[in-house]
Amino acid sequence: MLLSFENEKGHLPGTGEKDLEGVLEVKKALFAAIEADERVLEDDFLKIFLTGIGAEIAPVTAILGGFVAQEIIKVLSGKDLPISNFFLFDGRAGVGSVEEVK
Protein backbone atom coordinates (compact mmCIF):
# COMPACT_ATOMS: atom_id res chain seq x y z
CA MET A 1 0.00 0.00 0.00
CA LEU A 2 2.83 2.40 0.88
CA LEU A 3 4.68 1.48 -2.29
CA SER A 4 1.56 2.15 -4.38
CA PHE A 5 1.14 5.53 -2.67
CA GLU A 6 4.80 6.39 -3.24
CA ASN A 7 4.62 5.39 -6.91
CA GLU A 8 1.49 7.50 -7.37
CA LYS A 9 2.51 10.61 -5.42
CA GLY A 10 6.31 10.46 -5.62
CA HIS A 11 6.88 10.49 -1.85
CA LEU A 12 6.10 8.46 1.25
CA PRO A 13 2.97 9.55 3.09
CA GLY A 14 3.29 11.96 5.96
CA THR A 15 0.96 12.59 8.87
CA GLY A 16 -1.12 15.27 7.13
CA GLU A 17 -4.78 14.90 6.24
CA LYS A 18 -4.04 15.11 2.51
CA ASP A 19 -1.67 12.15 2.67
CA LEU A 20 -4.06 10.20 4.89
CA GLU A 21 -6.82 10.69 2.32
CA GLY A 22 -4.44 9.52 -0.40
CA VAL A 23 -3.52 6.39 1.56
CA LEU A 24 -7.19 5.63 2.18
CA GLU A 25 -7.89 5.94 -1.56
CA VAL A 26 -5.02 3.56 -2.34
CA LYS A 27 -6.30 1.17 0.34
CA LYS A 28 -9.79 1.22 -1.16
CA ALA A 29 -8.44 0.53 -4.67
CA LEU A 30 -6.16 -2.28 -3.52
CA PHE A 31 -8.84 -3.98 -1.45
CA ALA A 32 -11.29 -3.71 -4.36
CA ALA A 33 -8.70 -5.25 -6.70
CA ILE A 34 -8.29 -8.32 -4.49
CA GLU A 35 -11.97 -8.36 -3.50
CA ALA A 36 -11.21 -8.15 0.22
CA ASP A 37 -13.19 -6.58 3.03
CA GLU A 38 -11.84 -3.09 3.83
CA ARG A 39 -12.76 -3.46 7.50
CA VAL A 40 -9.80 -5.80 7.96
CA LEU A 41 -7.50 -2.76 7.99
CA GLU A 42 -9.13 0.01 9.99
CA ASP A 43 -8.68 3.65 9.01
CA ASP A 44 -7.76 4.59 12.59
CA PHE A 45 -4.94 2.06 12.54
CA LEU A 46 -3.60 3.55 9.31
CA LYS A 47 -3.63 7.02 10.85
CA ILE A 48 -1.60 5.75 13.82
CA PHE A 49 0.69 3.76 11.52
CA LEU A 50 1.47 6.83 9.40
CA THR A 51 2.78 8.69 12.46
CA GLY A 52 5.53 6.07 12.77
CA ILE A 53 6.82 6.22 9.22
CA GLY A 54 10.45 7.26 9.22
CA ALA A 55 10.92 6.36 12.89
CA GLU A 56 14.29 4.95 13.89
CA ILE A 57 13.68 1.34 14.92
CA ALA A 58 17.05 -0.23 14.08
CA PRO A 59 18.07 -0.89 17.73
CA VAL A 60 14.77 -2.65 18.44
CA THR A 61 14.95 -4.79 15.32
CA ALA A 62 18.55 -5.74 16.07
CA ILE A 63 17.62 -6.98 19.55
CA LEU A 64 14.54 -8.85 18.35
CA GLY A 65 16.48 -10.36 15.47
CA GLY A 66 19.09 -11.64 17.93
CA PHE A 67 16.43 -13.30 20.06
CA VAL A 68 14.76 -14.88 17.04
CA ALA A 69 18.10 -16.20 15.76
CA GLN A 70 18.86 -17.65 19.20
CA GLU A 71 15.53 -19.49 19.26
CA ILE A 72 16.03 -20.83 15.73
CA ILE A 73 19.43 -22.19 16.75
CA LYS A 74 17.82 -23.88 19.77
CA VAL A 75 15.22 -25.55 17.55
CA LEU A 76 17.73 -26.69 14.93
CA SER A 77 20.35 -27.95 17.37
CA GLY A 78 17.87 -29.63 19.72
CA LYS A 79 20.10 -28.82 22.72
CA ASP A 80 17.70 -26.55 24.60
CA LEU A 81 13.98 -25.98 24.56
CA PRO A 82 12.93 -22.84 22.70
CA ILE A 83 10.68 -20.25 24.30
CA SER A 84 7.15 -21.60 24.12
CA ASN A 85 5.19 -18.39 24.43
CA PHE A 86 4.52 -15.34 22.33
CA PHE A 87 3.74 -11.80 23.54
CA LEU A 88 1.10 -9.93 21.56
CA PHE A 89 0.94 -6.16 22.12
CA ASP A 90 -1.92 -3.92 21.01
CA GLY A 91 -0.37 -0.46 20.64
CA ARG A 92 -3.72 1.29 20.28
CA ALA A 93 -5.14 -0.06 23.55
CA GLY A 94 -1.77 -0.25 25.31
CA VAL A 95 -2.34 -3.82 26.51
CA GLY A 96 -0.65 -7.11 25.80
CA SER A 97 -1.21 -10.81 26.31
CA VAL A 98 1.01 -13.86 26.40
CA GLU A 99 -0.04 -16.77 24.20
CA GLU A 100 1.43 -20.24 24.61
CA VAL A 101 2.74 -21.77 21.40
CA LYS A 102 2.11 -25.52 21.24
N, CA, C and O atoms as CSV, one atom per row, in Angstrom:
chain,resi,resn,atom,element,x,y,z
A,1,MET,N,N,0.827,-1.176,0.000
A,1,MET,CA,C,0.000,0.000,0.000
A,1,MET,C,C,0.881,1.254,0.000
A,1,MET,O,O,0.622,2.204,-0.738
A,2,LEU,N,N,1.935,1.242,0.844
A,2,LEU,CA,C,2.829,2.397,0.880
A,2,LEU,C,C,3.586,2.548,-0.432
A,2,LEU,O,O,3.815,3.663,-0.900
A,3,LEU,N,N,3.972,1.427,-1.020
A,3,LEU,CA,C,4.675,1.477,-2.294
A,3,LEU,C,C,3.772,2.032,-3.391
A,3,LEU,O,O,4.216,2.820,-4.226
A,4,SER,N,N,2.516,1.623,-3.389
A,4,SER,CA,C,1.564,2.150,-4.375
A,4,SER,C,C,1.382,3.653,-4.198
A,4,SER,O,O,1.335,4.397,-5.178
A,5,PHE,N,N,1.279,4.098,-2.942
A,5,PHE,CA,C,1.142,5.528,-2.668
A,5,PHE,C,C,2.375,6.276,-3.161
A,5,PHE,O,O,2.267,7.314,-3.815
A,6,GLU,N,N,3.557,5.731,-2.835
A,6,GLU,CA,C,4.803,6.392,-3.237
A,6,GLU,C,C,4.943,6.454,-4.752
A,6,GLU,O,O,5.394,7.464,-5.292
A,7,ASN,N,N,4.558,5.381,-5.443
A,7,ASN,CA,C,4.622,5.385,-6.910
A,7,ASN,C,C,3.667,6.404,-7.510
A,7,ASN,O,O,3.971,7.035,-8.522
A,8,GLU,N,N,2.501,6.560,-6.872
A,8,GLU,CA,C,1.494,7.498,-7.373
A,8,GLU,C,C,1.870,8.953,-7.102
A,8,GLU,O,O,1.788,9.802,-7.989
A,9,LYS,N,N,2.284,9.229,-5.857
A,9,LYS,CA,C,2.512,10.613,-5.422
A,9,LYS,C,C,3.968,11.054,-5.489
A,9,LYS,O,O,4.252,12.252,-5.494
A,10,GLY,N,N,4.896,10.095,-5.542
A,10,GLY,CA,C,6.307,10.460,-5.618
A,10,GLY,C,C,6.981,10.651,-4.280
A,10,GLY,O,O,8.143,11.055,-4.232
A,11,HIS,N,N,6.285,10.370,-3.187
A,11,HIS,CA,C,6.878,10.488,-1.849
A,11,HIS,C,C,6.126,9.569,-0.889
A,11,HIS,O,O,4.990,9.172,-1.149
A,12,LEU,N,N,6.778,9.240,0.221
A,12,LEU,CA,C,6.102,8.456,1.250
A,12,LEU,C,C,5.062,9.322,1.942
A,12,LEU,O,O,5.240,10.537,2.027
A,13,PRO,N,N,3.989,8.735,2.435
A,13,PRO,CA,C,2.969,9.545,3.094
A,13,PRO,C,C,3.465,10.123,4.410
A,13,PRO,O,O,4.241,9.503,5.136
A,14,GLY,N,N,2.995,11.319,4.690
A,14,GLY,CA,C,3.289,11.964,5.961
A,14,GLY,C,C,2.094,11.827,6.889
A,14,GLY,O,O,1.240,10.963,6.693
A,15,THR,N,N,2.040,12.674,7.888
A,15,THR,CA,C,0.964,12.592,8.873
A,15,THR,C,C,-0.178,13.551,8.568
A,15,THR,O,O,-1.146,13.615,9.326
A,16,GLY,N,N,-0.082,14.299,7.472
A,16,GLY,CA,C,-1.121,15.271,7.134
A,16,GLY,C,C,-2.397,14.628,6.625
A,16,GLY,O,O,-2.408,13.472,6.201
A,17,GLU,N,N,-3.466,15.397,6.675
A,17,GLU,CA,C,-4.783,14.898,6.241
A,17,GLU,C,C,-4.793,14.556,4.754
A,17,GLU,O,O,-5.438,13.593,4.337
A,18,LYS,N,N,-4.072,15.354,3.954
A,18,LYS,CA,C,-4.044,15.113,2.510
A,18,LYS,C,C,-3.423,13.748,2.209
A,18,LYS,O,O,-3.942,12.988,1.391
A,19,ASP,N,N,-2.310,13.444,2.877
A,19,ASP,CA,C,-1.667,12.150,2.667
A,19,ASP,C,C,-2.518,11.015,3.215
A,19,ASP,O,O,-2.567,9.939,2.619
A,20,LEU,N,N,-3.185,11.236,4.338
A,20,LEU,CA,C,-4.064,10.202,4.892
A,20,LEU,C,C,-5.187,9.878,3.913
A,20,LEU,O,O,-5.513,8.709,3.703
A,21,GLU,N,N,-5.773,10.904,3.318
A,21,GLU,CA,C,-6.824,10.688,2.322
A,21,GLU,C,C,-6.287,9.911,1.125
A,21,GLU,O,O,-6.969,9.037,0.588
A,22,GLY,N,N,-5.059,10.232,0.708
A,22,GLY,CA,C,-4.441,9.518,-0.400
A,22,GLY,C,C,-4.200,8.050,-0.077
A,22,GLY,O,O,-4.417,7.181,-0.921
A,23,VAL,N,N,-3.752,7.774,1.142
A,23,VAL,CA,C,-3.522,6.387,1.562
A,23,VAL,C,C,-4.843,5.627,1.620
A,23,VAL,O,O,-4.914,4.463,1.227
A,24,LEU,N,N,-5.883,6.288,2.110
A,24,LEU,CA,C,-7.190,5.632,2.180
A,24,LEU,C,C,-7.741,5.321,0.787
A,24,LEU,O,O,-8.395,4.297,0.591
A,25,GLU,N,N,-7.476,6.201,-0.175
A,25,GLU,CA,C,-7.887,5.939,-1.556
A,25,GLU,C,C,-7.136,4.741,-2.131
A,25,GLU,O,O,-7.726,3.886,-2.792
A,26,VAL,N,N,-5.824,4.687,-1.872
A,26,VAL,CA,C,-5.016,3.557,-2.341
A,26,VAL,C,C,-5.500,2.265,-1.679
A,26,VAL,O,O,-5.600,1.224,-2.329
A,27,LYS,N,N,-5.798,2.345,-0.385
A,27,LYS,CA,C,-6.300,1.169,0.335
A,27,LYS,C,C,-7.590,0.661,-0.300
A,27,LYS,O,O,-7.756,-0.536,-0.533
A,28,LYS,N,N,-8.502,1.598,-0.576
A,28,LYS,CA,C,-9.788,1.216,-1.163
A,28,LYS,C,C,-9.580,0.540,-2.516
A,28,LYS,O,O,-10.211,-0.478,-2.802
A,29,ALA,N,N,-8.702,1.095,-3.348
A,29,ALA,CA,C,-8.444,0.527,-4.671
A,29,ALA,C,C,-7.801,-0.849,-4.573
A,29,ALA,O,O,-8.173,-1.768,-5.304
A,30,LEU,N,N,-6.835,-0.991,-3.668
A,30,LEU,CA,C,-6.156,-2.281,-3.519
A,30,LEU,C,C,-7.100,-3.357,-2.983
A,30,LEU,O,O,-7.084,-4.491,-3.462
A,31,PHE,N,N,-7.910,-3.011,-2.007
A,31,PHE,CA,C,-8.842,-3.982,-1.448
A,31,PHE,C,C,-9.915,-4.362,-2.467
A,31,PHE,O,O,-10.371,-5.505,-2.496
A,32,ALA,N,N,-10.315,-3.406,-3.299
A,32,ALA,CA,C,-11.288,-3.714,-4.356
A,32,ALA,C,C,-10.660,-4.642,-5.403
A,32,ALA,O,O,-11.329,-5.528,-5.933
A,33,ALA,N,N,-9.373,-4.432,-5.696
A,33,ALA,CA,C,-8.698,-5.250,-6.703
A,33,ALA,C,C,-8.580,-6.712,-6.266
A,33,ALA,O,O,-8.643,-7.621,-7.094
A,34,ILE,N,N,-8.411,-6.931,-4.965
A,34,ILE,CA,C,-8.286,-8.319,-4.495
A,34,ILE,C,C,-9.590,-8.826,-3.886
A,34,ILE,O,O,-9.647,-9.924,-3.331
A,35,GLU,N,N,-10.632,-8.011,-4.000
A,35,GLU,CA,C,-11.971,-8.364,-3.500
A,35,GLU,C,C,-11.949,-8.753,-2.026
A,35,GLU,O,O,-12.506,-9.776,-1.629
A,36,ALA,N,N,-11.294,-7.913,-1.223
A,36,ALA,CA,C,-11.207,-8.153,0.221
A,36,ALA,C,C,-12.042,-7.125,0.973
A,36,ALA,O,O,-12.352,-6.054,0.451
A,37,ASP,N,N,-12.394,-7.461,2.188
A,37,ASP,CA,C,-13.188,-6.577,3.030
A,37,ASP,C,C,-12.294,-5.481,3.606
A,37,ASP,O,O,-11.295,-5.776,4.262
A,38,GLU,N,N,-12.645,-4.228,3.365
A,38,GLU,CA,C,-11.844,-3.092,3.830
A,38,GLU,C,C,-11.784,-2.985,5.346
A,38,GLU,O,O,-10.867,-2.366,5.885
A,39,ARG,N,N,-12.735,-3.571,6.030
A,39,ARG,CA,C,-12.764,-3.459,7.496
A,39,ARG,C,C,-11.630,-4.221,8.163
A,39,ARG,O,O,-11.390,-4.054,9.358
A,40,VAL,N,N,-10.930,-5.059,7.400
A,40,VAL,CA,C,-9.797,-5.803,7.957
A,40,VAL,C,C,-8.704,-4.840,8.406
A,40,VAL,O,O,-8.047,-5.081,9.419
A,41,LEU,N,N,-8.505,-3.771,7.677
A,41,LEU,CA,C,-7.497,-2.764,7.987
A,41,LEU,C,C,-8.222,-1.456,8.289
A,41,LEU,O,O,-8.650,-0.743,7.381
A,42,GLU,N,N,-8.351,-1.154,9.572
A,42,GLU,CA,C,-9.128,0.011,9.993
A,42,GLU,C,C,-8.424,1.317,9.648
A,42,GLU,O,O,-7.196,1.401,9.661
A,43,ASP,N,N,-9.223,2.329,9.342
A,43,ASP,CA,C,-8.684,3.647,9.013
A,43,ASP,C,C,-7.938,4.263,10.191
A,43,ASP,O,O,-6.919,4.925,9.998
A,44,ASP,N,N,-8.434,4.054,11.407
A,44,ASP,CA,C,-7.762,4.590,12.593
A,44,ASP,C,C,-6.373,3.993,12.755
A,44,ASP,O,O,-5.434,4.687,13.146
A,45,PHE,N,N,-6.243,2.697,12.452
A,45,PHE,CA,C,-4.937,2.060,12.538
A,45,PHE,C,C,-3.976,2.681,11.535
A,45,PHE,O,O,-2.815,2.932,11.855
A,46,LEU,N,N,-4.461,2.929,10.321
A,46,LEU,CA,C,-3.603,3.547,9.306
A,46,LEU,C,C,-3.129,4.924,9.745
A,46,LEU,O,O,-1.977,5.291,9.515
A,47,LYS,N,N,-4.006,5.679,10.371
A,47,LYS,CA,C,-3.633,7.016,10.854
A,47,LYS,C,C,-2.512,6.909,11.886
A,47,LYS,O,O,-1.552,7.677,11.846
A,48,ILE,N,N,-2.637,5.960,12.803
A,48,ILE,CA,C,-1.596,5.753,13.821
A,48,ILE,C,C,-0.319,5.242,13.167
A,48,ILE,O,O,0.780,5.667,13.524
A,49,PHE,N,N,-0.465,4.327,12.208
A,49,PHE,CA,C,0.687,3.762,11.515
A,49,PHE,C,C,1.485,4.843,10.789
A,49,PHE,O,O,2.715,4.819,10.802
A,50,LEU,N,N,0.798,5.783,10.162
A,50,LEU,CA,C,1.471,6.834,9.401
A,50,LEU,C,C,2.327,7.733,10.290
A,50,LEU,O,O,3.311,8.305,9.820
A,51,THR,N,N,1.971,7.864,11.555
A,51,THR,CA,C,2.778,8.692,12.455
A,51,THR,C,C,4.138,8.062,12.732
A,51,THR,O,O,5.067,8.755,13.145
A,52,GLY,N,N,4.265,6.743,12.505
A,52,GLY,CA,C,5.529,6.067,12.769
A,52,GLY,C,C,6.432,5.905,11.565
A,52,GLY,O,O,7.534,5.371,11.688
A,53,ILE,N,N,5.988,6.355,10.407
A,53,ILE,CA,C,6.823,6.221,9.217
A,53,ILE,C,C,8.053,7.107,9.370
A,53,ILE,O,O,7.955,8.282,9.722
A,54,GLY,N,N,9.187,6.529,9.103
A,54,GLY,CA,C,10.448,7.257,9.219
A,54,GLY,C,C,11.048,7.180,10.608
A,54,GLY,O,O,12.111,7.754,10.848
A,55,ALA,N,N,10.392,6.484,11.534
A,55,ALA,CA,C,10.924,6.356,12.886
A,55,ALA,C,C,12.159,5.462,12.878
A,55,ALA,O,O,12.276,4.552,12.057
A,56,GLU,N,N,13.057,5.726,13.782
A,56,GLU,CA,C,14.285,4.955,13.889
A,56,GLU,C,C,14.029,3.738,14.764
A,56,GLU,O,O,13.896,3.866,15.982
A,57,ILE,N,N,13.959,2.547,14.149
A,57,ILE,CA,C,13.677,1.341,14.919
A,57,ILE,C,C,14.804,0.317,14.816
A,57,ILE,O,O,14.632,-0.828,15.233
A,58,ALA,N,N,15.945,0.706,14.270
A,58,ALA,CA,C,17.047,-0.232,14.078
A,58,ALA,C,C,17.496,-0.910,15.380
A,58,ALA,O,O,17.717,-2.121,15.365
A,59,PRO,N,N,17.641,-0.194,16.504
A,59,PRO,CA,C,18.066,-0.888,17.732
A,59,PRO,C,C,17.069,-1.964,18.172
A,59,PRO,O,O,17.472,-3.036,18.624
A,60,VAL,N,N,15.790,-1.685,18.041
A,60,VAL,CA,C,14.771,-2.651,18.445
A,60,VAL,C,C,14.812,-3.872,17.542
A,60,VAL,O,O,14.744,-5.003,18.024
A,61,THR,N,N,14.921,-3.655,16.237
A,61,THR,CA,C,14.948,-4.786,15.317
A,61,THR,C,C,16.202,-5.618,15.489
A,61,THR,O,O,16.165,-6.834,15.299
A,62,ALA,N,N,17.316,-4.987,15.846
A,62,ALA,CA,C,18.549,-5.737,16.074
A,62,ALA,C,C,18.405,-6.662,17.282
A,62,ALA,O,O,18.835,-7.814,17.237
A,63,ILE,N,N,17.809,-6.166,18.346
A,63,ILE,CA,C,17.621,-6.977,19.549
A,63,ILE,C,C,16.650,-8.114,19.270
A,63,ILE,O,O,16.926,-9.263,19.613
A,64,LEU,N,N,15.516,-7.803,18.653
A,64,LEU,CA,C,14.537,-8.846,18.349
A,64,LEU,C,C,15.104,-9.879,17.385
A,64,LEU,O,O,14.857,-11.074,17.543
A,65,GLY,N,N,15.853,-9.437,16.400
A,65,GLY,CA,C,16.476,-10.365,15.466
A,65,GLY,C,C,17.443,-11.307,16.162
A,65,GLY,O,O,17.529,-12.484,15.812
A,66,GLY,N,N,18.173,-10.792,17.150
A,66,GLY,CA,C,19.086,-11.635,17.928
A,66,GLY,C,C,18.345,-12.706,18.699
A,66,GLY,O,O,18.769,-13.861,18.733
A,67,PHE,N,N,17.231,-12.324,19.323
A,67,PHE,CA,C,16.430,-13.301,20.064
A,67,PHE,C,C,15.830,-14.356,19.142
A,67,PHE,O,O,15.813,-15.542,19.474
A,68,VAL,N,N,15.343,-13.926,17.990
A,68,VAL,CA,C,14.761,-14.882,17.043
A,68,VAL,C,C,15.825,-15.852,16.550
A,68,VAL,O,O,15.574,-17.054,16.465
A,69,ALA,N,N,17.011,-15.345,16.225
A,69,ALA,CA,C,18.101,-16.202,15.761
A,69,ALA,C,C,18.486,-17.213,16.841
A,69,ALA,O,O,18.742,-18.379,16.542
A,70,GLN,N,N,18.526,-16.768,18.084
A,70,GLN,CA,C,18.860,-17.653,19.203
A,70,GLN,C,C,17.840,-18.786,19.317
A,70,GLN,O,O,18.213,-19.937,19.546
A,71,GLU,N,N,16.574,-18.468,19.162
A,71,GLU,CA,C,15.531,-19.490,19.262
A,71,GLU,C,C,15.579,-20.454,18.084
A,71,GLU,O,O,15.326,-21.647,18.251
A,72,ILE,N,N,15.898,-19.956,16.907
A,72,ILE,CA,C,16.030,-20.829,15.733
A,72,ILE,C,C,17.187,-21.807,15.934
A,72,ILE,O,O,17.075,-22.985,15.595
A,73,ILE,N,N,18.290,-21.316,16.481
A,73,ILE,CA,C,19.433,-22.187,16.753
A,73,ILE,C,C,19.049,-23.261,17.763
A,73,ILE,O,O,19.458,-24.414,17.624
A,74,LYS,N,N,18.267,-22.897,18.779
A,74,LYS,CA,C,17.817,-23.882,19.767
A,74,LYS,C,C,16.985,-24.969,19.108
A,74,LYS,O,O,17.161,-26.151,19.404
A,75,VAL,N,N,16.082,-24.583,18.218
A,75,VAL,CA,C,15.222,-25.555,17.549
A,75,VAL,C,C,16.050,-26.474,16.659
A,75,VAL,O,O,15.878,-27.693,16.686
A,76,LEU,N,N,16.947,-25.891,15.872
A,76,LEU,CA,C,17.729,-26.686,14.928
A,76,LEU,C,C,18.735,-27.596,15.616
A,76,LEU,O,O,18.959,-28.718,15.164
A,77,SER,N,N,19.341,-27.133,16.696
A,77,SER,CA,C,20.349,-27.947,17.374
A,77,SER,C,C,19.725,-28.985,18.298
A,77,SER,O,O,20.315,-30.039,18.536
A,78,GLY,N,N,18.540,-28.697,18.819
A,78,GLY,CA,C,17.867,-29.627,19.720
A,78,GLY,C,C,18.508,-29.703,21.095
A,78,GLY,O,O,18.187,-30.607,21.866
A,79,LYS,N,N,19.408,-28.778,21.427
A,79,LYS,CA,C,20.105,-28.818,22.716
A,79,LYS,C,C,19.257,-28.242,23.844
A,79,LYS,O,O,19.267,-28.777,24.953
A,80,ASP,N,N,18.545,-27.191,23.590
A,80,ASP,CA,C,17.705,-26.546,24.600
A,80,ASP,C,C,16.290,-26.412,24.064
A,80,ASP,O,O,16.056,-26.475,22.857
A,81,LEU,N,N,15.353,-26.226,24.981
A,81,LEU,CA,C,13.977,-25.981,24.563
A,81,LEU,C,C,13.811,-24.521,24.186
A,81,LEU,O,O,14.267,-23.642,24.917
A,82,PRO,N,N,13.172,-24.244,23.067
A,82,PRO,CA,C,12.929,-22.844,22.700
A,82,PRO,C,C,11.827,-22.242,23.572
A,82,PRO,O,O,11.082,-22.961,24.238
A,83,ILE,N,N,11.740,-20.937,23.555
A,83,ILE,CA,C,10.682,-20.246,24.298
A,83,ILE,C,C,9.344,-20.698,23.729
A,83,ILE,O,O,9.155,-20.719,22.513
A,84,SER,N,N,8.427,-21.056,24.601
A,84,SER,CA,C,7.148,-21.600,24.125
A,84,SER,C,C,5.991,-20.632,24.322
A,84,SER,O,O,4.840,-21.053,24.441
A,85,ASN,N,N,6.287,-19.358,24.357
A,85,ASN,CA,C,5.194,-18.394,24.432
A,85,ASN,C,C,5.470,-17.218,23.503
A,85,ASN,O,O,6.588,-17.028,23.023
A,86,PHE,N,N,4.443,-16.453,23.268
A,86,PHE,CA,C,4.517,-15.342,22.333
A,86,PHE,C,C,3.768,-14.169,22.942
A,86,PHE,O,O,2.632,-14.336,23.387
A,87,PHE,N,N,4.372,-12.988,22.973
A,87,PHE,CA,C,3.737,-11.804,23.543
A,87,PHE,C,C,3.120,-10.982,22.427
A,87,PHE,O,O,3.808,-10.574,21.491
A,88,LEU,N,N,1.825,-10.742,22.529
A,88,LEU,CA,C,1.100,-9.926,21.559
A,88,LEU,C,C,0.769,-8.588,22.204
A,88,LEU,O,O,0.151,-8.548,23.268
A,89,PHE,N,N,1.175,-7.489,21.567
A,89,PHE,CA,C,0.938,-6.158,22.123
A,89,PHE,C,C,0.046,-5.363,21.199
A,89,PHE,O,O,0.308,-5.263,20.001
A,90,ASP,N,N,-1.016,-4.793,21.761
A,90,ASP,CA,C,-1.917,-3.924,21.013
A,90,ASP,C,C,-1.535,-2.486,21.347
A,90,ASP,O,O,-1.840,-1.990,22.431
A,91,GLY,N,N,-0.863,-1.820,20.402
A,91,GLY,CA,C,-0.374,-0.465,20.643
A,91,GLY,C,C,-1.475,0.562,20.792
A,91,GLY,O,O,-1.287,1.570,21.474
A,92,ARG,N,N,-2.625,0.328,20.167
A,92,ARG,CA,C,-3.721,1.290,20.283
A,92,ARG,C,C,-4.333,1.264,21.662
A,92,ARG,O,O,-4.637,2.315,22.227
A,93,ALA,N,N,-4.521,0.056,22.223
A,93,ALA,CA,C,-5.142,-0.063,23.546
A,93,ALA,C,C,-4.095,-0.023,24.652
A,93,ALA,O,O,-4.434,0.226,25.809
A,94,GLY,N,N,-2.823,-0.264,24.316
A,94,GLY,CA,C,-1.766,-0.251,25.310
A,94,GLY,C,C,-1.781,-1.473,26.216
A,94,GLY,O,O,-1.336,-1.401,27.361
A,95,VAL,N,N,-2.288,-2.592,25.717
A,95,VAL,CA,C,-2.345,-3.817,26.512
A,95,VAL,C,C,-1.689,-4.945,25.720
A,95,VAL,O,O,-1.565,-4.881,24.497
A,96,GLY,N,N,-1.277,-5.966,26.442
A,96,GLY,CA,C,-0.655,-7.110,25.797
A,96,GLY,C,C,-1.126,-8.400,26.439
A,96,GLY,O,O,-1.707,-8.397,27.524
A,97,SER,N,N,-0.871,-9.491,25.758
A,97,SER,CA,C,-1.209,-10.811,26.309
A,97,SER,C,C,-0.144,-11.795,25.878
A,97,SER,O,O,0.491,-11.635,24.835
A,98,VAL,N,N,0.041,-12.816,26.698
A,98,VAL,CA,C,1.007,-13.861,26.402
A,98,VAL,C,C,0.241,-15.088,25.936
A,98,VAL,O,O,-0.656,-15.570,26.628
A,99,GLU,N,N,0.597,-15.590,24.759
A,99,GLU,CA,C,-0.042,-16.771,24.202
A,99,GLU,C,C,0.970,-17.907,24.178
A,99,GLU,O,O,2.115,-17.724,23.763
A,100,GLU,N,N,0.538,-19.085,24.626
A,100,GLU,CA,C,1.428,-20.240,24.610
A,100,GLU,C,C,1.420,-20.881,23.234
A,100,GLU,O,O,0.358,-21.141,22.668
A,101,VAL,N,N,2.605,-21.134,22.698
A,101,VAL,CA,C,2.739,-21.774,21.404
A,101,VAL,C,C,2.893,-23.267,21.643
A,101,VAL,O,O,3.776,-23.691,22.389
A,102,LYS,N,N,2.038,-24.064,21.013
A,102,LYS,CA,C,2.107,-25.521,21.237
A,102,LYS,C,C,2.531,-26.228,19.995
A,102,LYS,O,O,2.645,-27.453,19.991
